[in-house]
Amino acid sequence: MDSFYQKSLIIHLVTSSNSPEFTLLNRALTRSSVIGLDAEWKPIRARQSTFPTVSLLQLACQLRPQLGAGSEEPVVFLLDLSLIPLPSIWELLREVEPYLDITRINHFLQHKQRERKTPKETKSLASICNEVLGISLSKELQCSDWSCRPLTEEQKTYAAIDAHCLLEIFKVFQANVVKEGKSYGNATELHSSNINLGLKEILEKHDIGDAVIRTNFSEA
């Protein structure tokens, strides 16, 4: 993985809704212009028919610069879902929308540019990172058991990079749209492609892990 991230990313592990890190997360969300959201879970067995519960939720926050200050380094929060009540997370994230699925945006734009009918298959986040940013994410860490505690330092770094890559990919897509005058298409196309979803629609599902993975996260 790129050493740039290891040197510049500020990472906070959040293990309680009463912790200073949780308060810091709350403040960061109110100052963020864009938020990258990703999740990790225990590896799926070959014959397992259902998705496992999400073990870790990652939030990468691109903070708005304060008056008189330069741009700030992005900060990433790792939320331990085995310790934090889901209602507490919902309270934090219910105003964060629209929700944009990077894998589906990439899928939509690529085939829109080629004027081809969009197929059902989408690329994984790892593939998009490699293609758009030239960054290779560790397959070994990706497939590690995220339900085990404590998390290793390598897992924490990987999880933070995973979420931060979403911000970087979004910047590239945004720049391409501005530069080349492309659009994401009309609202009907976006809705039918499941690109734009409110977090409320995701978090209000009966099983947050199943809903998030099935609806908005593709297997890498």
Backbone as a chain_set.jsonl record, in Angstrom:
{"seq": "MDSFYQKSLIIHLVTSSNSPEFTLLNRALTRSSVIGLDAEWKPIRARQSTFPTVSLLQLACQLRPQLGAGSEEPVVFLLDLSLIPLPSIWELLREVEPYLDITRINHFLQHKQRERKTPKETKSLASICNEVLGISLSKELQCSDWSCRPLTEEQKTYAAIDAHCLLEIFKVFQANVVKEGKSYGNATELHSSNINLGLKEILEKHDIGDAVIRTNFSEA", "coords": {"N": [[0.839, -1.191, 0.0], [0.344, 2.317, -0.538], [2.808, 4.487, 0.786], [2.223, 7.1, 1.327], [-0.283, 7.379, 2.564], [0.101, 6.195, 5.047], [1.715, 8.014, 6.286], [0.322, 10.44, 6.346], [-2.4, 10.205, 7.089], [-4.797, 10.777, 9.626], [-5.883, 8.82, 12.187], [-8.593, 7.602, 14.073], [-9.708, 5.385, 16.506], [-12.856, 4.347, 17.387], [-14.549, 3.27, 20.124], [-16.601, 3.52, 21.874], [-19.703, 5.172, 22.533], [-19.558, 7.124, 24.336], [-17.064, 8.124, 24.371], [-14.125, 10.298, 23.981], [-13.302, 10.199, 21.333], [-15.635, 9.647, 19.935], [-17.058, 11.99, 20.317], [-15.354, 13.695, 18.956], [-15.66, 12.676, 16.386], [-18.329, 13.355, 15.904], [-18.105, 16.152, 15.765], [-16.404, 16.364, 13.579], [-17.993, 15.4, 11.49], [-19.868, 17.434, 11.192], [-18.32, 19.358, 10.06], [-17.519, 18.437, 7.649], [-17.132, 18.259, 4.121], [-17.284, 16.206, 2.315], [-17.826, 12.737, 2.82], [-16.315, 9.622, 3.179], [-17.454, 6.351, 3.243], [-17.019, 3.111, 4.435], [-16.894, -0.473, 4.973], [-16.014, -3.343, 6.975], [-15.838, -6.91, 7.398], [-16.162, -10.249, 8.793], [-14.525, -12.806, 6.937], [-16.284, -14.403, 4.238], [-17.544, -17.667, 4.128], [-17.211, -20.179, 1.609], [-19.622, -21.568, 0.986], [-21.507, -20.141, 2.301], [-24.625, -18.631, 2.454], [-25.705, -16.215, 3.227], [-24.869, -12.758, 3.942], [-22.348, -11.74, 6.283], [-22.504, -10.061, 9.51], [-21.581, -6.647, 9.664], [-18.443, -5.73, 10.967], [-16.745, -3.588, 11.364], [-16.966, -0.14, 10.839], [-15.961, 2.365, 8.66], [-15.224, 5.802, 8.496], [-14.247, 8.325, 6.493], [-13.344, 11.612, 6.642], [-13.497, 14.583, 4.861], [-12.471, 17.525, 5.783], [-13.855, 20.805, 5.926], [-11.971, 23.73, 5.25], [-11.021, 25.899, 7.913], [-11.779, 29.357, 8.615], [-9.281, 31.486, 7.502], [-7.378, 29.549, 7.577], [-5.367, 26.998, 6.003], [-5.932, 24.188, 3.763], [-7.097, 21.224, 5.38], [-5.748, 18.157, 6.697], [-7.18, 15.021, 5.796], [-9.287, 13.087, 7.979], [-9.755, 9.94, 9.536], [-12.176, 7.807, 10.912], [-12.567, 4.883, 12.778], [-15.078, 2.785, 13.484], [-16.004, 0.608, 15.961], [-18.228, -1.804, 15.645], [-18.97, -3.827, 17.296], [-19.028, -2.846, 19.778], [-20.265, -0.356, 19.851], [-23.503, 0.949, 20.132], [-25.974, 0.555, 17.605], [-28.098, 2.494, 17.313], [-26.809, 4.832, 18.18], [-24.989, 5.332, 16.167], [-26.706, 5.727, 14.062], [-27.911, 8.132, 14.859], [-25.806, 9.867, 14.466], [-25.372, 9.714, 11.694], [-27.726, 10.139, 10.271], [-28.348, 12.513, 8.969], [-26.612, 12.599, 6.914], [-26.527, 12.701, 3.666], [-26.986, 13.053, 0.085], [-26.351, 9.525, -0.393], [-23.683, 8.186, -2.08], [-22.715, 5.601, -4.143], [-19.628, 4.575, -4.862], [-18.663, 2.453, -6.485], [-20.781, 1.976, -8.19], [-21.089, 4.462, -9.391], [-18.692, 4.644, -10.832], [-19.07, 2.476, -12.549], [-21.376, 3.306, -13.924], [-20.512, 5.734, -15.168], [-18.366, 4.891, -16.818], [-19.58, 3.222, -18.756], [-21.449, 4.942, -19.728], [-19.908, 6.84, -20.998], [-18.945, 5.335, -23.096], [-21.182, 4.898, -24.456], [-22.661, 2.577, -24.202], [-24.886, -0.112, -23.354], [-25.515, -0.443, -19.946], [-24.082, -3.034, -18.138], [-24.921, -5.53, -15.579], [-22.894, -6.231, -13.77], [-20.507, -4.901, -11.467], [-17.359, -3.24, -10.788], [-14.98, -4.061, -8.197], [-14.091, -2.215, -5.193], [-11.351, -2.37, -4.742], [-10.365, -2.88, -7.314], [-11.118, -0.515, -8.621], [-9.634, 1.366, -7.182], [-7.049, 0.64, -7.938], [-7.179, 1.102, -10.68], [-7.989, 3.83, -10.943], [-6.494, 5.333, -9.046], [-4.035, 4.104, -8.974], [-3.265, 2.521, -6.869], [-2.621, -0.31, -4.899], [-4.524, -2.357, -2.914], [-4.129, -4.322, 0.022], [-4.702, -7.679, -0.351], [-4.501, -9.724, 1.475], [-4.934, -8.477, 3.987], [-7.465, -7.487, 3.546], [-8.967, -9.811, 3.477], [-8.724, -10.715, 6.034], [-9.758, -11.667, 9.416], [-12.124, -9.656, 10.516], [-13.71, -9.631, 12.704], [-12.346, -10.384, 14.904], [-10.805, -9.343, 17.962], [-8.151, -7.716, 19.768], [-7.984, -5.368, 16.978], [-5.302, -5.474, 14.637], [-2.465, -3.253, 14.15], [-1.865, -3.092, 11.487], [-4.298, -3.822, 10.309], [-5.888, -1.671, 11.1], [-4.646, 0.445, 9.755], [-4.988, -0.377, 7.094], [-7.823, -0.38, 6.939], [-8.37, 2.334, 7.293], [-7.109, 3.47, 5.056], [-8.606, 2.27, 3.05], [-11.122, 3.525, 3.325], [-10.374, 6.194, 2.947], [-9.521, 6.204, 0.321], [-11.887, 6.338, -1.064], [-12.582, 9.041, -0.924], [-10.55, 10.144, -2.48], [-11.007, 8.936, -4.963], [-13.516, 9.962, -5.522], [-12.853, 12.662, -5.853], [-11.382, 12.527, -8.228], [-13.357, 11.647, -10.056], [-15.089, 13.828, -9.855], [-13.467, 15.915, -10.809], [-13.092, 15.074, -13.434], [-15.662, 15.279, -14.451], [-16.083, 18.046, -14.336], [-13.989, 18.946, -15.984], [-14.406, 17.676, -18.49], [-17.012, 18.127, -19.013], [-18.964, 16.242, -18.568], [-21.957, 14.587, -17.466], [-23.803, 13.043, -14.808], [-26.043, 11.983, -15.809], [-29.683, 11.857, -15.995], [-32.047, 12.26, -13.246], [-33.681, 10.02, -13.078], [-32.16, 7.956, -14.225], [-30.052, 7.808, -12.388], [-31.383, 7.055, -10.05], [-32.46, 4.569, -10.758], [-30.152, 3.165, -11.066], [-29.266, 2.809, -8.546], [-27.351, 4.546, -7.525], [-27.607, 6.819, -6.006], [-28.501, 7.076, -2.809], [-30.225, 7.648, 0.238], [-28.771, 7.633, 3.5], [-30.533, 6.994, 5.458], [-32.259, 5.15, 4.329], [-30.642, 2.974, 4.277], [-29.682, 2.48, 6.924], [-32.008, 2.047, 8.345], [-32.814, -0.456, 7.799], [-33.598, -3.832, 8.786], [-31.377, -5.435, 9.435], [-28.373, -4.051, 9.734], [-25.82, -4.758, 8.798], [-26.303, -6.646, 6.757], [-27.87, -5.083, 5.052], [-26.21, -2.929, 4.298], [-24.05, -4.225, 3.038], [-25.287, -5.762, 0.989], [-26.66, -3.844, -0.524], [-24.941, -1.716, -1.102], [-22.202, -2.312, -1.086], [-19.772, -3.933, -2.898], [-18.248, -7.145, -3.359], [-14.743, -7.382, -2.978]], "CA": [[0.0, 0.0, 0.0], [1.113, 3.536, -0.706], [3.314, 5.025, 2.042], [1.642, 8.422, 1.534], [-1.386, 7.299, 3.496], [0.601, 5.866, 6.365], [2.362, 9.187, 6.864], [-0.519, 11.629, 6.443], [-3.743, 9.991, 7.605], [-5.062, 10.821, 11.064], [-6.817, 7.717, 12.415], [-9.16, 7.501, 15.419], [-10.514, 4.199, 16.763], [-13.989, 4.71, 18.244], [-15.032, 2.039, 20.754], [-17.708, 3.827, 22.778], [-20.438, 6.391, 22.195], [-19.26, 8.1, 25.391], [-15.626, 8.391, 24.325], [-13.694, 11.547, 23.331], [-13.225, 9.965, 19.886], [-16.994, 9.745, 19.4], [-17.346, 13.429, 20.296], [-14.549, 14.244, 17.865], [-16.325, 12.248, 15.157], [-19.523, 14.186, 15.757], [-17.662, 17.474, 15.317], [-15.834, 16.234, 12.233], [-19.083, 15.23, 10.529], [-20.505, 18.735, 10.952], [-17.38, 20.196, 9.311], [-17.069, 17.698, 6.466], [-17.781, 18.528, 2.837], [-17.511, 14.882, 1.733], [-17.515, 11.655, 3.756], [-16.164, 8.304, 2.581], [-17.933, 5.33, 4.169], [-16.705, 1.748, 4.013], [-17.145, -1.438, 6.038], [-15.255, -4.603, 6.959], [-16.545, -7.984, 8.067], [-15.491, -11.544, 8.81], [-14.566, -13.427, 5.598], [-17.438, -15.252, 3.945], [-17.234, -19.036, 3.714], [-17.601, -20.437, 0.214], [-21.009, -22.018, 0.849], [-22.39, -19.318, 3.123], [-25.609, -18.004, 1.567], [-26.039, -14.867, 3.692], [-23.729, -11.919, 4.276], [-22.13, -11.618, 7.725], [-22.711, -8.744, 10.098], [-20.432, -5.749, 9.56], [-17.688, -5.644, 12.214], [-16.081, -2.291, 11.478], [-17.434, 0.89, 9.913], [-14.941, 3.399, 8.512], [-15.683, 7.093, 7.993], [-13.164, 9.25, 6.138], [-13.945, 12.945, 6.578], [-12.772, 15.683, 4.232], [-12.905, 18.684, 6.551], [-13.835, 22.126, 5.296], [-10.953, 24.573, 5.893], [-11.531, 26.961, 8.766], [-11.479, 30.702, 8.15], [-7.908, 31.913, 7.728], [-6.473, 28.395, 7.611], [-5.243, 26.263, 4.747], [-6.674, 22.928, 3.719], [-6.752, 20.331, 6.473], [-5.557, 16.757, 6.349], [-8.377, 14.216, 6.06], [-9.245, 12.285, 9.195], [-10.544, 8.713, 9.39], [-12.67, 7.223, 12.157], [-12.886, 3.457, 12.7], [-16.114, 2.53, 14.483], [-16.12, -0.8, 16.326], [-19.658, -2.074, 15.748], [-19.225, -4.808, 18.349], [-19.067, -2.113, 21.042], [-21.075, 0.861, 19.764], [-24.907, 0.675, 19.784], [-26.353, 1.058, 16.283], [-28.851, 3.756, 17.374], [-25.878, 5.953, 18.329], [-24.426, 5.594, 14.839], [-27.794, 6.292, 13.262], [-28.067, 9.531, 15.252], [-24.717, 10.622, 13.838], [-25.339, 9.666, 10.232], [-29.033, 10.249, 9.618], [-28.409, 13.705, 8.12], [-25.594, 12.488, 5.868], [-27.059, 12.235, 2.396], [-27.253, 11.741, -0.49], [-25.32, 8.497, -0.333], [-23.22, 7.848, -3.427], [-21.955, 4.356, -4.204], [-18.512, 4.793, -5.791], [-18.557, 1.369, -7.471], [-21.847, 2.148, -9.179], [-20.785, 5.673, -10.153], [-17.651, 4.256, -11.787], [-19.734, 1.589, -13.507], [-22.295, 4.122, -14.719], [-19.774, 6.685, -15.997], [-17.578, 4.192, -17.836], [-20.427, 2.739, -19.85], [-22.12, 6.109, -20.296], [-18.94, 7.449, -21.908], [-18.805, 4.476, -24.282], [-22.516, 4.81, -25.047], [-23.073, 1.178, -24.223], [-25.851, -0.496, -22.341], [-24.81, -0.75, -18.708], [-24.31, -4.394, -17.64], [-25.229, -5.602, -14.153], [-21.71, -6.421, -12.946], [-19.715, -3.715, -11.137], [-16.009, -3.538, -10.322], [-14.777, -3.929, -6.763], [-13.372, -1.012, -4.778], [-9.919, -2.618, -4.942], [-10.087, -2.713, -8.745], [-11.248, 0.905, -8.955], [-8.463, 2.027, -6.581], [-5.897, 0.346, -8.789], [-7.398, 1.708, -11.99], [-8.123, 5.286, -10.873], [-5.455, 5.947, -8.22], [-2.769, 3.389, -9.079], [-2.955, 2.008, -5.535], [-3.006, -1.704, -4.692], [-4.911, -2.651, -1.541], [-3.677, -5.643, 0.45], [-5.711, -8.74, -0.386], [-4.371, -10.485, 2.722], [-5.612, -7.746, 5.053], [-8.874, -7.404, 3.193], [-9.591, -11.099, 3.786], [-8.47, -11.094, 7.423], [-10.975, -11.768, 10.226], [-12.378, -8.345, 11.12], [-14.498, -9.784, 13.926], [-11.41, -10.64, 16.008], [-10.323, -8.182, 18.686], [-8.084, -6.371, 19.187], [-7.505, -5.239, 15.606], [-3.869, -5.192, 14.537], [-2.159, -1.935, 13.596], [-1.946, -3.23, 10.029], [-5.714, -3.791, 9.954], [-6.369, -0.292, 11.276], [-4.111, 1.253, 8.651], [-5.682, -0.804, 5.872], [-9.212, 0.078, 6.989], [-8.365, 3.788, 7.104], [-6.769, 3.72, 3.647], [-9.761, 1.818, 2.277], [-12.142, 4.575, 3.352], [-9.84, 7.437, 2.383], [-9.479, 6.05, -1.139], [-13.178, 6.771, -1.595], [-12.507, 10.495, -1.096], [-9.653, 10.426, -3.601], [-11.694, 8.518, -6.189], [-14.575, 10.945, -5.749], [-12.212, 13.87, -6.385], [-11.038, 12.259, -9.628], [-14.611, 11.66, -10.813], [-15.59, 15.201, -9.852], [-12.602, 16.691, -11.701], [-13.369, 14.644, -14.812], [-16.954, 15.833, -14.85], [-15.88, 19.48, -14.56], [-13.077, 19.136, -17.112], [-14.913, 17.17, -19.762], [-18.404, 18.513, -19.204], [-19.85, 15.081, -18.509], [-22.944, 14.606, -16.392], [-24.141, 11.714, -14.324], [-27.317, 11.575, -16.374], [-30.823, 12.441, -15.302], [-32.362, 11.698, -11.931], [-34.265, 8.688, -13.249], [-31.066, 7.01, -14.449], [-29.314, 7.647, -11.141], [-32.187, 6.305, -9.097], [-32.588, 3.188, -11.216], [-28.851, 2.523, -10.949], [-28.934, 2.734, -7.124], [-26.156, 5.331, -7.239], [-27.913, 7.85, -5.033], [-29.395, 6.574, -1.779], [-30.057, 8.261, 1.541], [-28.319, 6.692, 4.523], [-31.696, 6.568, 6.222], [-32.781, 3.947, 3.681], [-29.729, 1.873, 4.565], [-29.563, 2.194, 8.346], [-33.285, 1.657, 8.919], [-33.064, -1.859, 7.496], [-33.61, -4.677, 9.977], [-29.999, -5.856, 9.712], [-27.521, -3.045, 9.103], [-24.731, -5.392, 8.069], [-26.831, -7.229, 5.53], [-28.356, -4.021, 4.169], [-25.091, -2.167, 3.757], [-23.266, -5.041, 2.118], [-26.067, -6.151, -0.184], [-27.118, -2.73, -1.34], [-23.977, -0.694, -1.482], [-20.81, -2.731, -1.089], [-19.514, -5.118, -3.711], [-17.108, -7.919, -2.874], [-13.491, -7.037, -3.661]], "C": [[0.872, 1.238, 0.0], [1.513, 4.128, 0.636], [2.745, 6.398, 2.343], [0.576, 8.388, 2.612], [-0.897, 7.041, 4.914], [1.214, 7.085, 7.051], [1.375, 10.312, 7.162], [-1.896, 11.419, 7.063], [-3.79, 10.071, 9.126], [-6.167, 9.807, 11.333], [-7.272, 7.7, 13.871], [-10.002, 6.234, 15.515], [-11.601, 4.567, 17.769], [-14.611, 3.429, 18.801], [-16.2, 2.266, 21.712], [-18.394, 5.113, 22.341], [-20.231, 7.477, 23.242], [-17.796, 8.519, 25.39], [-15.316, 9.748, 23.696], [-13.643, 11.4, 21.811], [-14.604, 10.087, 19.229], [-17.424, 11.208, 19.301], [-16.607, 14.101, 19.151], [-15.16, 13.892, 16.509], [-17.55, 13.113, 14.876], [-19.167, 15.571, 15.225], [-17.146, 17.421, 13.883], [-16.927, 16.122, 11.176], [-19.754, 16.558, 10.2], [-19.619, 19.656, 10.127], [-16.935, 19.555, 8.005], [-17.854, 18.095, 5.222], [-18.127, 17.223, 2.127], [-17.098, 13.841, 2.765], [-17.428, 10.343, 2.988], [-16.545, 7.243, 3.597], [-17.64, 3.949, 3.603], [-16.942, 0.821, 5.196], [-16.287, -2.68, 5.859], [-16.029, -5.64, 7.757], [-15.714, -9.262, 8.03], [-15.61, -12.184, 7.427], [-15.741, -14.382, 5.442], [-16.974, -16.639, 3.522], [-17.823, -19.295, 2.345], [-19.081, -20.78, 0.07], [-21.99, -21.193, 1.682], [-23.328, -18.515, 2.225], [-25.967, -16.582, 1.975], [-24.775, -14.089, 4.025], [-23.588, -11.813, 5.789], [-22.417, -10.202, 8.205], [-21.435, -7.916, 9.979], [-19.769, -5.608, 10.927], [-17.096, -4.264, 12.453], [-16.637, -1.346, 10.419], [-16.393, 2.0, 9.875], [-15.545, 4.656, 7.9], [-14.478, 7.988, 7.75], [-13.784, 10.619, 5.898], [-13.006, 13.949, 5.91], [-13.274, 16.97, 4.867], [-12.855, 19.96, 5.726], [-12.774, 22.97, 5.998], [-11.6, 25.658, 6.737], [-11.071, 28.31, 8.243], [-10.044, 31.081, 8.503], [-6.902, 30.786, 7.763], [-6.427, 27.735, 6.246], [-6.07, 24.994, 4.789], [-6.182, 21.993, 4.812], [-6.592, 18.898, 5.979], [-6.847, 15.989, 6.633], [-8.19, 13.38, 7.32], [-10.177, 11.093, 9.016], [-10.915, 8.172, 10.765], [-13.045, 5.763, 11.905], [-13.853, 3.133, 13.827], [-16.266, 1.033, 14.717], [-17.59, -1.12, 16.58], [-19.99, -3.16, 16.764], [-19.391, -4.126, 19.704], [-19.986, -0.895, 21.029], [-22.506, 0.508, 19.363], [-25.272, 1.297, 18.432], [-27.198, 2.333, 16.328], [-27.949, 4.983, 17.506], [-25.277, 6.339, 16.984], [-25.486, 6.219, 13.941], [-27.996, 7.771, 13.58], [-27.006, 10.405, 14.6], [-24.919, 10.783, 12.337], [-26.666, 9.939, 9.534], [-29.164, 11.48, 8.722], [-27.401, 13.658, 6.971], [-26.221, 11.873, 4.622], [-26.956, 13.347, 1.365], [-26.067, 10.802, -0.336], [-24.956, 8.082, -1.747], [-22.349, 6.602, -3.386], [-20.884, 4.495, -5.285], [-18.444, 3.708, -6.866], [-19.611, 1.525, -8.563], [-21.644, 3.414, -10.007], [-19.747, 5.356, -11.226], [-18.253, 3.424, -12.921], [-20.6, 2.399, -14.476], [-21.536, 5.031, -15.683], [-19.011, 5.997, -17.122], [-18.437, 3.788, -19.028], [-21.222, 3.87, -20.487], [-21.209, 6.774, -21.327], [-18.837, 6.654, -23.205], [-20.13, 4.298, -25.018], [-22.951, 3.358, -25.23], [-24.133, 0.947, -23.159], [-25.101, -0.955, -21.104], [-25.117, -2.17, -18.238], [-24.527, -4.395, -16.131], [-23.984, -5.662, -13.274], [-20.988, -5.096, -12.7], [-18.334, -4.151, -10.67], [-15.937, -3.375, -8.811], [-14.046, -2.63, -6.464], [-11.879, -1.178, -5.012], [-9.529, -2.406, -6.401], [-10.135, -1.247, -9.157], [-10.076, 1.696, -8.393], [-7.236, 1.849, -7.467], [-5.999, 1.089, -10.11], [-7.359, 3.233, -11.942], [-6.961, 5.954, -10.148], [-4.087, 5.294, -8.365], [-2.312, 2.822, -7.753], [-3.463, 0.576, -5.408], [-3.311, -1.926, -3.214], [-4.556, -4.1, -1.207], [-4.82, -6.656, 0.475], [-5.692, -9.534, 0.919], [-5.116, -9.803, 3.862], [-7.109, -7.642, 4.791], [-9.616, -8.668, 3.628], [-9.326, -11.566, 5.214], [-9.78, -11.084, 8.212], [-11.195, -10.467, 10.996], [-13.246, -8.435, 12.363], [-13.611, -10.037, 15.14], [-10.967, -9.321, 16.643], [-9.167, -8.587, 19.59], [-7.642, -6.41, 17.72], [-6.01, -4.96, 15.619], [-3.667, -3.789, 13.97], [-2.248, -1.96, 12.074], [-3.399, -3.186, 9.558], [-6.275, -2.374, 10.049], [-5.912, 0.591, 10.124], [-4.816, 0.915, 7.349], [-7.1, -0.248, 5.828], [-9.312, 1.578, 6.74], [-8.08, 4.148, 5.649], [-7.951, 3.375, 2.75], [-10.816, 2.915, 2.18], [-11.646, 5.857, 2.701], [-9.756, 7.377, 0.861], [-10.785, 6.505, -1.779], [-13.195, 8.274, -1.838], [-11.671, 10.846, -2.316], [-10.298, 10.055, -4.94], [-12.794, 9.52, -6.534], [-14.007, 12.231, -6.344], [-11.877, 13.703, -7.869], [-12.292, 12.308, -10.497], [-15.146, 13.081, -10.95], [-14.794, 16.068, -10.824], [-12.87, 16.341, -13.161], [-14.677, 15.226, -15.331], [-16.813, 17.316, -15.182], [-15.057, 19.722, -15.82], [-13.715, 18.784, -18.445], [-16.389, 17.476, -19.999], [-19.364, 17.354, -19.192], [-20.851, 15.271, -17.374], [-23.212, 13.173, -15.966], [-25.453, 11.205, -14.919], [-28.467, 12.162, -15.582], [-31.152, 11.683, -14.027], [-32.923, 10.292, -12.033], [-33.184, 7.636, -13.419], [-30.319, 6.746, -13.152], [-30.094, 6.783, -10.166], [-32.269, 4.837, -9.488], [-31.279, 2.432, -11.095], [-28.426, 2.348, -9.498], [-27.644, 3.477, -6.797], [-26.407, 6.261, -6.069], [-28.943, 7.331, -4.035], [-29.156, 7.322, -0.481], [-29.601, 7.222, 2.542], [-29.489, 6.181, 5.356], [-32.261, 5.274, 5.66], [-31.932, 2.729, 4.022], [-29.787, 1.473, 6.035], [-30.876, 1.762, 8.984], [-33.677, 0.226, 8.569], [-32.97, -2.673, 8.788], [-32.202, -5.074, 10.391], [-29.066, -4.904, 8.984], [-26.421, -3.685, 8.277], [-25.202, -5.923, 6.734], [-27.245, -6.149, 4.545], [-27.208, -3.282, 3.511], [-24.333, -2.98, 2.723], [-24.056, -5.35, 0.85], [-26.342, -4.975, -1.103], [-25.989, -1.886, -1.884], [-22.514, -1.097, -1.463], [-20.657, -3.989, -1.923], [-18.307, -5.84, -3.155], [-15.869, -7.575, -3.679], [-12.81, -8.305, -4.122]], "O": [[2.005, 1.212, 0.481], [0.677, 4.265, 1.529], [2.773, 6.833, 3.494], [0.531, 9.263, 3.476], [-1.426, 7.606, 5.871], [1.223, 7.163, 8.279], [1.563, 11.06, 8.121], [-2.504, 12.385, 7.525], [-2.942, 9.511, 9.82], [-7.26, 9.915, 10.778], [-6.455, 7.772, 14.789], [-10.906, 6.025, 14.706], [-11.307, 5.04, 18.867], [-15.133, 2.605, 18.049], [-16.726, 1.316, 22.292], [-17.748, 6.032, 21.838], [-20.671, 8.612, 23.064], [-17.342, 9.196, 26.312], [-16.14, 10.294, 22.963], [-13.909, 12.356, 21.083], [-14.721, 10.571, 18.104], [-18.068, 11.615, 18.333], [-17.153, 14.964, 18.463], [-15.173, 14.716, 15.595], [-17.773, 13.546, 13.745], [-19.845, 16.098, 14.343], [-17.414, 18.313, 13.078], [-16.802, 16.685, 10.089], [-20.163, 16.785, 9.061], [-20.105, 20.631, 9.554], [-16.058, 20.086, 7.325], [-19.075, 18.246, 5.262], [-19.134, 17.138, 1.425], [-16.13, 14.039, 3.5], [-18.34, 9.988, 2.242], [-16.011, 7.236, 4.706], [-17.963, 3.648, 2.453], [-17.17, 1.29, 6.311], [-15.887, -3.025, 4.747], [-16.779, -5.303, 8.673], [-14.703, -9.346, 7.333], [-16.671, -12.118, 6.807], [-16.136, -15.073, 6.381], [-16.109, -16.77, 2.656], [-18.827, -18.689, 1.969], [-19.727, -20.327, -0.875], [-23.174, -21.522, 1.754], [-22.872, -17.798, 1.335], [-26.481, -15.819, 1.157], [-23.741, -14.673, 4.348], [-24.589, -11.798, 6.505], [-22.552, -9.273, 7.41], [-20.334, -8.433, 10.172], [-20.45, -5.392, 11.929], [-16.96, -3.824, 13.594], [-16.761, -1.71, 9.249], [-15.988, 2.518, 10.916], [-16.281, 4.59, 6.915], [-13.773, 8.363, 8.688], [-14.657, 10.764, 5.042], [-11.869, 14.137, 6.342], [-14.358, 17.453, 4.541], [-11.937, 20.17, 4.932], [-12.682, 22.932, 7.225], [-12.595, 26.263, 6.337], [-10.084, 28.395, 7.512], [-9.642, 31.005, 9.664], [-5.709, 31.019, 7.956], [-7.338, 27.895, 5.434], [-6.817, 24.757, 5.737], [-4.994, 21.971, 5.133], [-7.203, 18.482, 4.994], [-7.534, 16.28, 7.612], [-7.07, 13.015, 7.677], [-11.249, 11.212, 8.422], [-10.077, 8.09, 11.664], [-13.747, 5.447, 10.945], [-13.485, 3.2, 15.0], [-16.608, 0.281, 13.805], [-18.136, -0.746, 17.618], [-21.162, -3.392, 17.063], [-19.839, -4.749, 20.666], [-20.438, -0.45, 22.084], [-22.707, -0.166, 18.353], [-24.911, 2.441, 18.156], [-27.037, 3.188, 15.457], [-28.283, 6.055, 17.001], [-25.08, 7.519, 16.694], [-25.198, 7.125, 13.159], [-28.228, 8.574, 12.677], [-27.276, 11.546, 14.226], [-24.67, 11.851, 11.777], [-26.712, 9.964, 8.304], [-29.995, 11.497, 7.814], [-27.347, 14.574, 6.151], [-26.416, 10.66, 4.548], [-26.847, 14.51, 1.753], [-24.927, 11.237, -0.17], [-25.821, 7.674, -2.522], [-21.352, 6.563, -2.666], [-21.193, 4.529, -6.476], [-18.194, 4.01, -8.033], [-19.348, 1.234, -9.73], [-21.986, 3.443, -11.19], [-19.899, 5.747, -12.384], [-17.969, 3.652, -14.098], [-20.553, 2.197, -15.69], [-21.865, 5.099, -16.867], [-19.013, 6.474, -18.257], [-18.049, 3.996, -20.178], [-21.623, 3.776, -21.647], [-21.662, 7.214, -22.384], [-18.664, 7.227, -24.281], [-20.198, 3.641, -26.057], [-23.519, 2.973, -26.252], [-24.257, 1.706, -22.198], [-24.169, -1.754, -21.191], [-26.273, -2.492, -17.967], [-24.338, -3.369, -15.477], [-24.016, -5.187, -12.139], [-20.869, -4.269, -13.604], [-18.149, -5.28, -10.214], [-16.73, -2.645, -8.217], [-13.456, -2.016, -7.354], [-11.208, -0.235, -5.432], [-8.485, -1.822, -6.69], [-9.304, -0.787, -9.94], [-9.572, 2.603, -9.055], [-6.486, 2.794, -7.709], [-5.012, 1.64, -10.598], [-6.758, 3.861, -12.813], [-6.488, 7.009, -10.568], [-3.084, 5.86, -7.931], [-1.114, 2.655, -7.525], [-4.603, 0.283, -5.768], [-2.451, -1.708, -2.361], [-4.671, -4.988, -2.051], [-5.782, -6.505, 1.229], [-6.736, -9.965, 1.408], [-5.84, -10.453, 4.615], [-7.916, -7.704, 5.718], [-10.754, -8.599, 4.091], [-9.667, -12.695, 5.567], [-10.789, -10.561, 7.742], [-10.534, -10.21, 12.002], [-13.496, -7.42, 13.013], [-14.067, -9.92, 16.278], [-10.78, -8.318, 15.955], [-9.181, -9.691, 20.136], [-7.005, -7.368, 17.281], [-5.511, -4.282, 16.518], [-4.581, -3.208, 13.385], [-2.653, -0.98, 11.449], [-3.701, -2.583, 8.528], [-7.038, -1.936, 9.188], [-6.686, 1.382, 9.586], [-5.197, 1.807, 6.591], [-7.531, 0.291, 4.809], [-10.228, 2.041, 6.06], [-8.73, 5.024, 5.079], [-8.257, 4.101, 1.804], [-11.337, 3.201, 1.101], [-12.393, 6.531, 1.992], [-9.905, 8.398, 0.19], [-10.789, 7.0, -2.907], [-13.752, 8.738, -2.832], [-12.031, 11.73, -3.093], [-10.152, 10.775, -5.928], [-12.977, 9.88, -7.697], [-14.612, 12.823, -7.239], [-12.066, 14.624, -8.664], [-12.291, 12.938, -11.555], [-15.597, 13.487, -12.021], [-15.368, 16.859, -11.572], [-12.874, 17.22, -14.023], [-14.784, 15.615, -16.494], [-17.354, 17.79, -16.181], [-15.384, 20.593, -16.627], [-13.573, 19.523, -19.42], [-16.948, 17.136, -21.042], [-20.463, 17.452, -19.738], [-20.605, 16.03, -16.437], [-22.888, 12.222, -16.677], [-25.918, 10.12, -14.57], [-28.253, 12.883, -14.608], [-30.609, 10.61, -13.764], [-32.666, 9.458, -11.165], [-33.265, 6.554, -12.837], [-29.989, 5.602, -12.843], [-29.536, 5.887, -9.532], [-32.158, 3.958, -8.633], [-31.275, 1.203, -11.027], [-27.354, 1.805, -9.229], [-26.918, 3.079, -5.886], [-25.527, 6.47, -5.234], [-30.115, 7.166, -4.372], [-28.01, 7.602, -0.129], [-29.993, 6.058, 2.455], [-29.444, 5.074, 5.894], [-32.693, 4.4, 6.412], [-32.425, 1.601, 4.053], [-29.923, 0.295, 6.365], [-30.865, 1.168, 10.063], [-34.732, -0.254, 8.981], [-32.34, -2.249, 9.757], [-31.875, -5.051, 11.578], [-28.972, -4.941, 7.757], [-26.116, -3.219, 7.179], [-24.576, -5.682, 5.702], [-27.005, -6.274, 3.344], [-27.229, -3.037, 2.305], [-24.009, -2.475, 1.648], [-23.528, -5.209, -0.254], [-26.264, -5.103, -2.325], [-26.067, -1.391, -3.009], [-21.657, -0.28, -1.799], [-21.332, -4.99, -1.684], [-17.436, -5.219, -2.546], [-15.92, -7.485, -4.906], [-11.736, -8.246, -4.722]]}, "num_chains": 1, "name": "protein.A"}
